[in-house]
Amino acid sequence: MDHRLLEIIACPVCNGKLYFNQENQELICKPDALAFPLRDGIPVLLENEARSLNLEESKP
Ligand SMILES: [Zn+2]
């Protein structure tokens, strides 16, 4: 995951900053409790492709 890319992409729902989860290879939006997948290293920033975070994962 390119860190410069991470700086320019934003959550499609709230337009907020996303955090990259290295372990799961997902981009996390905490306010929305959504995790966006990466496909071939490309972030898929679509709300209907996102996974809802569970309670444990959405902790601050
Ligand atoms: Zn968001």
N, CA, C, O and the ligand as a Tripos MOL2 file, in Angstrom:
@<TRIPOS>MOLECULE
protein
  241   239    61     0     0
PROTEIN
NO_CHARGES

@<TRIPOS>ATOM
      1 N           0.8520   -1.2000    0.0000 N.3       1 MET1
      2 CA          0.0000    0.0000    0.0000 C.3       1 MET1
      3 C           0.8820    1.2420    0.0000 C.2       1 MET1
      4 O           1.7510    1.4160    0.8540 O.2       1 MET1
      5 N           0.6330    2.0810   -0.9670 N.am      2 ASP2
      6 CA          1.4140    3.3070   -1.1180 C.3       2 ASP2
      7 C           0.9160    4.3680   -0.1320 C.2       2 ASP2
      8 O          -0.2640    4.7210   -0.1270 O.2       2 ASP2
      9 N           1.8200    4.8600    0.6890 N.am      3 HIS3
     10 CA          1.4020    5.8340    1.7080 C.3       3 HIS3
     11 C           0.9490    7.1570    1.1070 C.2       3 HIS3
     12 O           0.1200    7.8570    1.6890 O.2       3 HIS3
     13 N           1.4900    7.4960   -0.0460 N.am      4 ARG4
     14 CA          1.0290    8.7290   -0.7030 C.3       4 ARG4
     15 C          -0.4170    8.5760   -1.1570 C.2       4 ARG4
     16 O          -1.2050    9.5210   -1.1170 O.2       4 ARG4
     17 N          -0.7430    7.3650   -1.5880 N.am      5 LEU5
     18 CA         -2.1130    7.0760   -1.9900 C.3       5 LEU5
     19 C          -3.0470    7.2060   -0.7840 C.2       5 LEU5
     20 O          -4.1390    7.7650   -0.8790 O.2       5 LEU5
     21 N          -2.5890    6.6780    0.3420 N.am      6 LEU6
     22 CA         -3.3820    6.7270    1.5670 C.3       6 LEU6
     23 C          -3.6840    8.1670    1.9720 C.2       6 LEU6
     24 O          -4.7320    8.4460    2.5560 O.2       6 LEU6
     25 N          -2.7760    9.0690    1.6660 N.am      7 GLU7
     26 CA         -2.9880   10.4670    2.0430 C.3       7 GLU7
     27 C          -4.0580   11.1540    1.1910 C.2       7 GLU7
     28 O          -4.6970   12.1040    1.6420 O.2       7 GLU7
     29 N          -4.2480   10.6810   -0.0160 N.am      8 ILE8
     30 CA         -5.1900   11.3840   -0.9030 C.3       8 ILE8
     31 C          -6.5750   10.7530   -0.9530 C.2       8 ILE8
     32 O          -7.5350   11.3810   -1.4000 O.2       8 ILE8
     33 N          -6.6740    9.5070   -0.4920 N.am      9 ILE9
     34 CA         -7.9910    8.8750   -0.5410 C.3       9 ILE9
     35 C          -8.7790    9.1780    0.7340 C.2       9 ILE9
     36 O          -8.2060    9.3950    1.8020 O.2       9 ILE9
     37 N         -10.0780    9.1870    0.5960 N.am     10 ALA10
     38 CA        -10.9520    9.4800    1.7320 C.3      10 ALA10
     39 C         -12.1450    8.5390    1.6880 C.2      10 ALA10
     40 O         -12.4570    7.9380    0.6600 O.2      10 ALA10
     41 N         -12.7870    8.4350    2.8170 N.am     11 CYS11
     42 CA        -13.9750    7.6050    2.9240 C.3      11 CYS11
     43 C         -15.0660    8.1430    1.9980 C.2      11 CYS11
     44 O         -15.3570    9.3390    2.0180 O.2      11 CYS11
     45 N         -15.6710    7.2730    1.1900 N.am     12 PRO12
     46 CA        -16.7180    7.7380    0.2660 C.3      12 PRO12
     47 C         -18.0220    8.1010    0.9900 C.2      12 PRO12
     48 O         -18.8980    8.7540    0.4220 O.2      12 PRO12
     49 N         -18.1330    7.6740    2.2330 N.am     13 VAL13
     50 CA        -19.3640    7.9300    2.9790 C.3      13 VAL13
     51 C         -19.2860    9.2710    3.7130 C.2      13 VAL13
     52 O         -20.1620   10.1220    3.5590 O.2      13 VAL13
     53 N         -18.2250    9.4520    4.5150 N.am     14 CYS14
     54 CA        -18.1260   10.6550    5.3420 C.3      14 CYS14
     55 C         -17.0100   11.5880    4.8760 C.2      14 CYS14
     56 O         -16.8360   12.6790    5.4200 O.2      14 CYS14
     57 N         -16.2600   11.1550    3.8700 N.am     15 ASN15
     58 CA        -15.1510   11.9530    3.3460 C.3      15 ASN15
     59 C         -14.0050   12.1170    4.3460 C.2      15 ASN15
     60 O         -13.1500   12.9890    4.1930 O.2      15 ASN15
     61 N         -14.0060   11.2820    5.3450 N.am     16 GLY16
     62 CA        -12.9740   11.3490    6.3930 C.3      16 GLY16
     63 C         -11.7300   10.5610    6.0360 C.2      16 GLY16
     64 O         -11.6520    9.9210    4.9880 O.2      16 GLY16
     65 N         -10.7640   10.6220    6.9310 N.am     17 LYS17
     66 CA         -9.4860    9.9410    6.7290 C.3      17 LYS17
     67 C          -9.6460    8.4390    6.9360 C.2      17 LYS17
     68 O         -10.3930    7.9950    7.8080 O.2      17 LYS17
     69 N          -8.9390    7.6700    6.1280 N.am     18 LEU18
     70 CA         -8.9690    6.2220    6.2570 C.3      18 LEU18
     71 C          -7.6620    5.7250    6.8480 C.2      18 LEU18
     72 O          -6.6010    6.3100    6.6260 O.2      18 LEU18
     73 N          -7.7510    4.6520    7.5950 N.am     19 TYR19
     74 CA         -6.5650    4.0310    8.1900 C.3      19 TYR19
     75 C          -6.3560    2.6800    7.5340 C.2      19 TYR19
     76 O          -7.2980    1.9100    7.3450 O.2      19 TYR19
     77 N          -5.1030    2.4040    7.1880 N.am     20 PHE20
     78 CA         -4.7990    1.1340    6.5430 C.3      20 PHE20
     79 C          -4.5200    0.0680    7.5890 C.2      20 PHE20
     80 O          -3.6440    0.2320    8.4390 O.2      20 PHE20
     81 N          -5.2590   -1.0080    7.5230 N.am     21 ASN21
     82 CA         -5.0120   -2.1530    8.3810 C.3      21 ASN21
     83 C          -4.1630   -3.1620    7.6090 C.2      21 ASN21
     84 O          -4.6450   -3.8790    6.7320 O.2      21 ASN21
     85 N          -2.8820   -3.1840    7.9720 N.am     22 GLN22
     86 CA         -1.9140   -4.0340    7.2760 C.3      22 GLN22
     87 C          -2.2850   -5.5150    7.3740 C.2      22 GLN22
     88 O          -2.1630   -6.2710    6.4100 O.2      22 GLN22
     89 N          -2.7330   -5.8990    8.5440 N.am     23 GLU23
     90 CA         -3.0210   -7.2960    8.8180 C.3      23 GLU23
     91 C          -4.1390   -7.8230    7.9180 C.2      23 GLU23
     92 O          -4.0280   -8.9040    7.3380 O.2      23 GLU23
     93 N          -5.2080   -7.0470    7.8120 N.am     24 ASN24
     94 CA         -6.3580   -7.4850    7.0190 C.3      24 ASN24
     95 C          -6.3440   -6.9340    5.6010 C.2      24 ASN24
     96 O          -7.1930   -7.2850    4.7810 O.2      24 ASN24
     97 N          -5.3600   -6.0550    5.3120 N.am     25 GLN25
     98 CA         -5.3110   -5.4100    3.9940 C.3      25 GLN25
     99 C          -6.6340   -4.7100    3.6920 C.2      25 GLN25
    100 O          -7.2480   -4.9050    2.6430 O.2      25 GLN25
    101 N          -7.0460   -3.8880    4.6580 N.am     26 GLU26
    102 CA         -8.2940   -3.1520    4.5080 C.3      26 GLU26
    103 C          -8.0720   -1.6940    4.8930 C.2      26 GLU26
    104 O          -7.1600   -1.3640    5.6500 O.2      26 GLU26
    105 N          -8.9160   -0.8420    4.3610 N.am     27 LEU27
    106 CA         -8.9030    0.5630    4.7480 C.3      27 LEU27
    107 C         -10.0880    0.8050    5.6770 C.2      27 LEU27
    108 O         -11.2370    0.5070    5.3530 O.2      27 LEU27
    109 N          -9.7640    1.3520    6.8350 N.am     28 ILE28
    110 CA        -10.7520    1.4520    7.9000 C.3      28 ILE28
    111 C         -11.2450    2.8840    8.0470 C.2      28 ILE28
    112 O         -10.4550    3.8270    8.0860 O.2      28 ILE28
    113 N         -12.5770    3.0320    8.1300 N.am     29 CYS29
    114 CA        -13.1670    4.2850    8.5500 C.3      29 CYS29
    115 C         -13.8330    4.0420    9.8960 C.2      29 CYS29
    116 O         -14.8410    3.3410    9.9870 O.2      29 CYS29
    117 N         -13.2560    4.6310   10.9380 N.am     30 LYS30
    118 CA        -13.7870    4.3910   12.2910 C.3      30 LYS30
    119 C         -15.1610    5.0340   12.4960 C.2      30 LYS30
    120 O         -16.0530    4.3750   13.0300 O.2      30 LYS30
    121 N         -15.3670    6.2860   12.0980 N.am     31 PRO31
    122 CA        -16.6840    6.8930   12.3350 C.3      31 PRO31
    123 C         -17.8340    6.0960   11.7040 C.2      31 PRO31
    124 O         -18.9200    6.0200   12.2790 O.2      31 PRO31
    125 N         -17.6050    5.5170   10.5510 N.am     32 ASP32
    126 CA        -18.6440    4.7370    9.8840 C.3      32 ASP32
    127 C         -18.5810    3.2570   10.2510 C.2      32 ASP32
    128 O         -19.4890    2.4910    9.9280 O.2      32 ASP32
    129 N         -17.5050    2.8590   10.9280 N.am     33 ALA33
    130 CA        -17.2800    1.4410   11.2520 C.3      33 ALA33
    131 C         -17.3330    0.5770   10.0000 C.2      33 ALA33
    132 O         -17.9870   -0.4650    9.9620 O.2      33 ALA33
    133 N         -16.6170    1.0490    8.9700 N.am     34 LEU34
    134 CA        -16.5580    0.3100    7.7100 C.3      34 LEU34
    135 C         -15.1100   -0.0200    7.3670 C.2      34 LEU34
    136 O         -14.1870    0.7280    7.6910 O.2      34 LEU34
    137 N         -14.9380   -1.1520    6.7070 N.am     35 ALA35
    138 CA        -13.6260   -1.5550    6.2230 C.3      35 ALA35
    139 C         -13.7230   -1.7760    4.7200 C.2      35 ALA35
    140 O         -14.5020   -2.6030    4.2460 O.2      35 ALA35
    141 N         -12.9100   -1.0150    3.9740 N.am     36 PHE36
    142 CA        -12.9220   -1.1280    2.5190 C.3      36 PHE36
    143 C         -11.7920   -2.0620    2.0890 C.2      36 PHE36
    144 O         -10.6620   -1.9280    2.5570 O.2      36 PHE36
    145 N         -12.0910   -2.9960    1.2090 N.am     37 PRO37
    146 CA        -11.0830   -3.9720    0.7990 C.3      37 PRO37
    147 C         -10.0890   -3.4060   -0.2170 C.2      37 PRO37
    148 O         -10.3340   -2.3880   -0.8650 O.2      37 PRO37
    149 N          -8.9720   -4.1000   -0.3270 N.am     38 LEU38
    150 CA         -8.0150   -3.8040   -1.3910 C.3      38 LEU38
    151 C          -8.0730   -4.9420   -2.4000 C.2      38 LEU38
    152 O          -8.0460   -6.1140   -2.0240 O.2      38 LEU38
    153 N          -8.1520   -4.6000   -3.6610 N.am     39 ARG39
    154 CA         -8.1350   -5.6170   -4.7040 C.3      39 ARG39
    155 C          -6.9290   -5.3780   -5.5920 C.2      39 ARG39
    156 O          -6.8450   -4.3630   -6.2830 O.2      39 ARG39
    157 N          -5.9840   -6.3320   -5.5670 N.am     40 ASP40
    158 CA         -4.7330   -6.1870   -6.3160 C.3      40 ASP40
    159 C          -4.0270   -4.8860   -5.9520 C.2      40 ASP40
    160 O          -3.4380   -4.2250   -6.8070 O.2      40 ASP40
    161 N          -4.0950   -4.5280   -4.6690 N.am     41 GLY41
    162 CA         -3.4240   -3.3270   -4.1890 C.3      41 GLY41
    163 C          -4.1880   -2.0420   -4.4530 C.2      41 GLY41
    164 O          -3.7240   -0.9560   -4.1070 O.2      41 GLY41
    165 N          -5.3510   -2.1630   -5.0620 N.am     42 ILE42
    166 CA         -6.1700   -0.9860   -5.3660 C.3      42 ILE42
    167 C          -7.3290   -0.9090   -4.3650 C.2      42 ILE42
    168 O          -8.1000   -1.8600   -4.2310 O.2      42 ILE42
    169 N          -7.4480    0.2200   -3.6690 N.am     43 PRO43
    170 CA         -8.5430    0.3490   -2.7170 C.3      43 PRO43
    171 C          -9.9010    0.3850   -3.4180 C.2      43 PRO43
    172 O         -10.0970    1.1150   -4.3900 O.2      43 PRO43
    173 N         -10.8150   -0.4040   -2.9120 N.am     44 VAL44
    174 CA        -12.1730   -0.4110   -3.4610 C.3      44 VAL44
    175 C         -13.0380    0.4420   -2.5310 C.2      44 VAL44
    176 O         -13.5400   -0.0300   -1.5110 O.2      44 VAL44
    177 N         -13.1950    1.7020   -2.9100 N.am     45 LEU45
    178 CA        -13.8810    2.6450   -2.0360 C.3      45 LEU45
    179 C         -15.3550    2.7540   -2.4150 C.2      45 LEU45
    180 O         -15.8310    3.8030   -2.8500 O.2      45 LEU45
    181 N         -16.0450    1.6620   -2.2410 N.am     46 LEU46
    182 CA        -17.4750    1.6100   -2.5230 C.3      46 LEU46
    183 C         -18.1890    1.1400   -1.2670 C.2      46 LEU46
    184 O         -17.8140    0.1430   -0.6490 O.2      46 LEU46
    185 N         -19.2250    1.8820   -0.9060 N.am     47 GLU47
    186 CA        -19.9100    1.5590    0.3400 C.3      47 GLU47
    187 C         -20.4950    0.1520    0.3100 C.2      47 GLU47
    188 O         -20.4770   -0.5540    1.3180 O.2      47 GLU47
    189 N         -21.0110   -0.2530   -0.8430 N.am     48 ASN48
    190 CA        -21.6260   -1.5830   -0.8960 C.3      48 ASN48
    191 C         -20.6030   -2.7150   -0.9770 C.2      48 ASN48
    192 O         -20.9730   -3.8870   -0.9080 O.2      48 ASN48
    193 N         -19.3250   -2.3770   -1.1210 N.am     49 GLU49
    194 CA        -18.2580   -3.3880   -1.0880 C.3      49 GLU49
    195 C         -17.6150   -3.4520    0.2910 C.2      49 GLU49
    196 O         -16.8320   -4.3590    0.5730 O.2      49 GLU49
    197 N         -17.9400   -2.5020    1.1370 N.am     50 ALA50
    198 CA        -17.2860   -2.4120    2.4400 C.3      50 ALA50
    199 C         -17.8620   -3.4270    3.4190 C.2      50 ALA50
    200 O         -19.0020   -3.8750    3.2990 O.2      50 ALA50
    201 N         -17.0330   -3.7650    4.3780 N.am     51 ARG51
    202 CA        -17.4240   -4.6810    5.4370 C.3      51 ARG51
    203 C         -17.6920   -3.8480    6.6890 C.2      51 ARG51
    204 O         -16.9770   -2.8840    6.9610 O.2      51 ARG51
    205 N         -18.7100   -4.2170    7.4410 N.am     52 SER52
    206 CA        -18.9640   -3.5230    8.6980 C.3      52 SER52
    207 C         -17.9960   -4.0460    9.7590 C.2      52 SER52
    208 O         -17.7910   -5.2530    9.8860 O.2      52 SER52
    209 N         -17.4180   -3.1380   10.5040 N.am     53 LEU53
    210 CA        -16.5180   -3.5410   11.5770 C.3      53 LEU53
    211 C         -17.3350   -4.0770   12.7440 C.2      53 LEU53
    212 O         -18.4390   -3.6080   13.0200 O.2      53 LEU53
    213 N         -16.7660   -5.0710   13.4240 N.am     54 ASN54
    214 CA        -17.4220   -5.5230   14.6420 C.3      54 ASN54
    215 C         -17.0440   -4.6020   15.8040 C.2      54 ASN54
    216 O         -16.2010   -3.7170   15.6570 O.2      54 ASN54
    217 N         -17.6590   -4.8150   16.9270 N.am     55 LEU55
    218 CA        -17.5030   -3.9220   18.0720 C.3      55 LEU55
    219 C         -16.0380   -3.7950   18.4900 C.2      55 LEU55
    220 O         -15.5520   -2.7010   18.7760 O.2      55 LEU55
    221 N         -15.3530   -4.9210   18.5190 N.am     56 GLU56
    222 CA        -13.9470   -4.9450   18.9280 C.3      56 GLU56
    223 C         -13.0850   -4.1020   17.9840 C.2      56 GLU56
    224 O         -12.2240   -3.3400   18.4230 O.2      56 GLU56
    225 N         -13.3300   -4.2540   16.6910 N.am     57 GLU57
    226 CA        -12.5170   -3.5570   15.6930 C.3      57 GLU57
    227 C         -12.7940   -2.0600   15.6580 C.2      57 GLU57
    228 O         -11.9090   -1.2770   15.3130 O.2      57 GLU57
    229 N         -14.0000   -1.6550   16.0070 N.am     58 SER58
    230 CA        -14.3540   -0.2480   15.8770 C.3      58 SER58
    231 C         -14.0290    0.5700   17.1220 C.2      58 SER58
    232 O         -14.3550    1.7540   17.2050 O.2      58 SER58
    233 N         -13.3890   -0.0710   18.0770 N.am     59 LYS59
    234 CA        -12.9110    0.6710   19.2590 C.3      59 LYS59
    235 C         -11.8840    1.7110   18.8370 C.2      59 LYS59
    236 O         -11.1050    1.4870   17.9110 O.2      59 LYS59
    237 N         -11.8870    2.8530   19.5230 N.am     60 PRO60
    238 CA        -10.9250    3.8920   19.1520 C.3      60 PRO60
    239 C          -9.4800    3.4650   19.4230 C.2      60 PRO60
    240 O          -8.5510    4.2310   19.1640 O.2      60 PRO60
    241 ZN        -16.3950    7.3210    6.7370 Zn       61 ZN61
@<TRIPOS>BOND
     1     1     2 1
     2     2     3 1
     3     3     4 2
     4     3     5 am
     5     5     6 1
     6     6     7 1
     7     7     8 2
     8     7     9 am
     9     9    10 1
    10    10    11 1
    11    11    12 2
    12    11    13 am
    13    13    14 1
    14    14    15 1
    15    15    16 2
    16    15    17 am
    17    17    18 1
    18    18    19 1
    19    19    20 2
    20    19    21 am
    21    21    22 1
    22    22    23 1
    23    23    24 2
    24    23    25 am
    25    25    26 1
    26    26    27 1
    27    27    28 2
    28    27    29 am
    29    29    30 1
    30    30    31 1
    31    31    32 2
    32    31    33 am
    33    33    34 1
    34    34    35 1
    35    35    36 2
    36    35    37 am
    37    37    38 1
    38    38    39 1
    39    39    40 2
    40    39    41 am
    41    41    42 1
    42    42    43 1
    43    43    44 2
    44    43    45 am
    45    45    46 1
    46    46    47 1
    47    47    48 2
    48    47    49 am
    49    49    50 1
    50    50    51 1
    51    51    52 2
    52    51    53 am
    53    53    54 1
    54    54    55 1
    55    55    56 2
    56    55    57 am
    57    57    58 1
    58    58    59 1
    59    59    60 2
    60    59    61 am
    61    61    62 1
    62    62    63 1
    63    63    64 2
    64    63    65 am
    65    65    66 1
    66    66    67 1
    67    67    68 2
    68    67    69 am
    69    69    70 1
    70    70    71 1
    71    71    72 2
    72    71    73 am
    73    73    74 1
    74    74    75 1
    75    75    76 2
    76    75    77 am
    77    77    78 1
    78    78    79 1
    79    79    80 2
    80    79    81 am
    81    81    82 1
    82    82    83 1
    83    83    84 2
    84    83    85 am
    85    85    86 1
    86    86    87 1
    87    87    88 2
    88    87    89 am
    89    89    90 1
    90    90    91 1
    91    91    92 2
    92    91    93 am
    93    93    94 1
    94    94    95 1
    95    95    96 2
    96    95    97 am
    97    97    98 1
    98    98    99 1
    99    99   100 2
   100    99   101 am
   101   101   102 1
   102   102   103 1
   103   103   104 2
   104   103   105 am
   105   105   106 1
   106   106   107 1
   107   107   108 2
   108   107   109 am
   109   109   110 1
   110   110   111 1
   111   111   112 2
   112   111   113 am
   113   113   114 1
   114   114   115 1
   115   115   116 2
   116   115   117 am
   117   117   118 1
   118   118   119 1
   119   119   120 2
   120   119   121 am
   121   121   122 1
   122   122   123 1
   123   123   124 2
   124   123   125 am
   125   125   126 1
   126   126   127 1
   127   127   128 2
   128   127   129 am
   129   129   130 1
   130   130   131 1
   131   131   132 2
   132   131   133 am
   133   133   134 1
   134   134   135 1
   135   135   136 2
   136   135   137 am
   137   137   138 1
   138   138   139 1
   139   139   140 2
   140   139   141 am
   141   141   142 1
   142   142   143 1
   143   143   144 2
   144   143   145 am
   145   145   146 1
   146   146   147 1
   147   147   148 2
   148   147   149 am
   149   149   150 1
   150   150   151 1
   151   151   152 2
   152   151   153 am
   153   153   154 1
   154   154   155 1
   155   155   156 2
   156   155   157 am
   157   157   158 1
   158   158   159 1
   159   159   160 2
   160   159   161 am
   161   161   162 1
   162   162   163 1
   163   163   164 2
   164   163   165 am
   165   165   166 1
   166   166   167 1
   167   167   168 2
   168   167   169 am
   169   169   170 1
   170   170   171 1
   171   171   172 2
   172   171   173 am
   173   173   174 1
   174   174   175 1
   175   175   176 2
   176   175   177 am
   177   177   178 1
   178   178   179 1
   179   179   180 2
   180   179   181 am
   181   181   182 1
   182   182   183 1
   183   183   184 2
   184   183   185 am
   185   185   186 1
   186   186   187 1
   187   187   188 2
   188   187   189 am
   189   189   190 1
   190   190   191 1
   191   191   192 2
   192   191   193 am
   193   193   194 1
   194   194   195 1
   195   195   196 2
   196   195   197 am
   197   197   198 1
   198   198   199 1
   199   199   200 2
   200   199   201 am
   201   201   202 1
   202   202   203 1
   203   203   204 2
   204   203   205 am
   205   205   206 1
   206   206   207 1
   207   207   208 2
   208   207   209 am
   209   209   210 1
   210   210   211 1
   211   211   212 2
   212   211   213 am
   213   213   214 1
   214   214   215 1
   215   215   216 2
   216   215   217 am
   217   217   218 1
   218   218   219 1
   219   219   220 2
   220   219   221 am
   221   221   222 1
   222   222   223 1
   223   223   224 2
   224   223   225 am
   225   225   226 1
   226   226   227 1
   227   227   228 2
   228   227   229 am
   229   229   230 1
   230   230   231 1
   231   231   232 2
   232   231   233 am
   233   233   234 1
   234   234   235 1
   235   235   236 2
   236   235   237 am
   237   237   238 1
   238   238   239 1
   239   239   240 2
@<TRIPOS>SUBSTRUCTURE
     1 MET1         2 RESIDUE 1 A MET
     2 ASP2         6 RESIDUE 1 A ASP
     3 HIS3        10 RESIDUE 1 A HIS
     4 ARG4        14 RESIDUE 1 A ARG
     5 LEU5        18 RESIDUE 1 A LEU
     6 LEU6        22 RESIDUE 1 A LEU
     7 GLU7        26 RESIDUE 1 A GLU
     8 ILE8        30 RESIDUE 1 A ILE
     9 ILE9        34 RESIDUE 1 A ILE
    10 ALA10       38 RESIDUE 1 A ALA
    11 CYS11       42 RESIDUE 1 A CYS
    12 PRO12       46 RESIDUE 1 A PRO
    13 VAL13       50 RESIDUE 1 A VAL
    14 CYS14       54 RESIDUE 1 A CYS
    15 ASN15       58 RESIDUE 1 A ASN
    16 GLY16       62 RESIDUE 1 A GLY
    17 LYS17       66 RESIDUE 1 A LYS
    18 LEU18       70 RESIDUE 1 A LEU
    19 TYR19       74 RESIDUE 1 A TYR
    20 PHE20       78 RESIDUE 1 A PHE
    21 ASN21       82 RESIDUE 1 A ASN
    22 GLN22       86 RESIDUE 1 A GLN
    23 GLU23       90 RESIDUE 1 A GLU
    24 ASN24       94 RESIDUE 1 A ASN
    25 GLN25       98 RESIDUE 1 A GLN
    26 GLU26      102 RESIDUE 1 A GLU
    27 LEU27      106 RESIDUE 1 A LEU
    28 ILE28      110 RESIDUE 1 A ILE
    29 CYS29      114 RESIDUE 1 A CYS
    30 LYS30      118 RESIDUE 1 A LYS
    31 PRO31      122 RESIDUE 1 A PRO
    32 ASP32      126 RESIDUE 1 A ASP
    33 ALA33      130 RESIDUE 1 A ALA
    34 LEU34      134 RESIDUE 1 A LEU
    35 ALA35      138 RESIDUE 1 A ALA
    36 PHE36      142 RESIDUE 1 A PHE
    37 PRO37      146 RESIDUE 1 A PRO
    38 LEU38      150 RESIDUE 1 A LEU
    39 ARG39      154 RESIDUE 1 A ARG
    40 ASP40      158 RESIDUE 1 A ASP
    41 GLY41      162 RESIDUE 1 A GLY
    42 ILE42      166 RESIDUE 1 A ILE
    43 PRO43      170 RESIDUE 1 A PRO
    44 VAL44      174 RESIDUE 1 A VAL
    45 LEU45      178 RESIDUE 1 A LEU
    46 LEU46      182 RESIDUE 1 A LEU
    47 GLU47      186 RESIDUE 1 A GLU
    48 ASN48      190 RESIDUE 1 A ASN
    49 GLU49      194 RESIDUE 1 A GLU
    50 ALA50      198 RESIDUE 1 A ALA
    51 ARG51      202 RESIDUE 1 A ARG
    52 SER52      206 RESIDUE 1 A SER
    53 LEU53      210 RESIDUE 1 A LEU
    54 ASN54      214 RESIDUE 1 A ASN
    55 LEU55      218 RESIDUE 1 A LEU
    56 GLU56      222 RESIDUE 1 A GLU
    57 GLU57      226 RESIDUE 1 A GLU
    58 SER58      230 RESIDUE 1 A SER
    59 LYS59      234 RESIDUE 1 A LYS
    60 PRO60      238 RESIDUE 1 A PRO
    61 ZN61       241 GROUP 0 **** ****
